[in-house]
Amino acid sequence: MWFTGAGASASAGIKTAGNMIWDFKKQIFCAEQKIAARACPDFSDAGFRARLNQYYKNKGGYPAPNSDEEYAFFFEAAFPQERDRRSYIDSMIAGAIPSNGCIAMAVLAKLKVLNTLWTTNFDHLPEDAFAKVFGTTTSFVVSSLDTPEFAEQALAEAKRPLIAKLHGDFLSRKLKNTTDELKAQDQRLRRSLVNECKRQGLVVVGYSGRDQSVMEALEEGIDGGRGFPNGLFWFRRPDSDPLPALNDLITKAQAAGVDAHIIEAETFDEIMMDLFVLMDCPDELQAFFEQRRPRLSPVDIPPAGTSWPVIRFNALPLTSVPATCRRVVCEIGGTAEVRAAVQDAAADVVALRRDLGVIGFGADEQVRKAFTPFGITEFDLHPIDIGRLEFESAEHGLLNESLAKALCRERQIRARPTRHGWKLYINFELPVSASFEKLRTAAGGLSGTII
């Protein structure tokens, strides 16, 4: 069995539980202080986060930062009415499409490696991914708070994969996200989870362990050491400490003799892709999550001209952009110093400086390799606000540079930064690829002195 939380949907652009908490805190703060939300920094600003935490600490009566009660408490405080909570979830997941990780999980189900997926998420990404891979919605079962009997029947018959949504989905009439609701978790679904934990192993990814009702169910599943017969493996990102409830669960499971572990890993998508390296997956299934958009499109080459550049793009459509990047706070200067640090460390990182810290793309180990010498004090994710891509922001520059370097990696070209962006050149030091032959024919040459 697998169990997923908000982290498994983050790469599709859906906020994690942690980011939702900051959003709730900001909305309450702005309402109480009569401040327009647009006048406040976004919640990725470390200074603003500290200010919010101090505000609620001074008021009293609010959960402590990083406590198990934070999510449910602030969600209910920000949106007291269930219909408003439903609207918030609906707007948050609108337009999301399954990531490679979701597709890979559906492939596991198709291969009969995964038989049950439990999730606390409200979105439809698992269903969409399963429907794409299976080619139909009749080959798997979805159970939510409105239909716990579907889970019971699917588990009893064991004929089709099951997606069990413990908190419902955004269309459910029993959407659960507040303290009282979470404590009154649907007993039938919870009992099914406990029973299956006593029969099967469990992999948890993208879930922090904030929900008391879920953690109690998993603890009951230990069953004196008889539960989780194939182990309990909990993946978590290395950039934050596990919640006390998670440490307690793993400690109790290990004490009972269960093969239980907390495993540090990167994103959900990376975990799933790494897993498939070890599997013998049929080509027709592997193609689902290895599909890549063609980088060259057949076009009619115009007659040879007399001036450079040979090709000039007014614009290229970006069908999607990353939802997050890495944020590092350390003692370093501006972007020039950031670039020098990356170059000196020979790190495979693209990074720029912003007022809230260094933002960049790259594996965590590579980012730490570049900036550990400067004394890292914060290391977390930074949500990329689509509005900041409409002007010459650090995020805009980060995506531009990443795109230029990706094109250089995938094609026989070189890139050079200019005041207005990046210029791309065919790398004449390498044998010319056949893919450039039409261009050579039209232009009469691919390299030379440009005056």
DAVENPE-V628115 format. One record per helix or strand. SS is the DSSP state (h for helix, s for strand). FROM is the first residue (numbers start at 1). TO is the last residue. Records with the same first field share a line. If there is no record, write none. Layout:
# DAVENPE-V628115
SS=FROM-TO + FROM-TO
This chain:
# DAVENPE-V628115
s=2-4 + 116-119 + 140-143 + 161-165 + 202-205 + 232-236 + 260-264 + 324-329 + 350-354 + 357-361 + 378-383 + 413-418 + 421-426
h=6-8 + 10-12 + 17-33 + 37-39 + 46-59 + 70-78 + 82-93 + 100-110 + 125-134 + 148-157 + 179-183 + 187-197 + 212-221 + 223-225 + 244-255 + 268-277 + 283-290 + 335-344 + 364-374 + 386-390 + 394-410 + 434-443
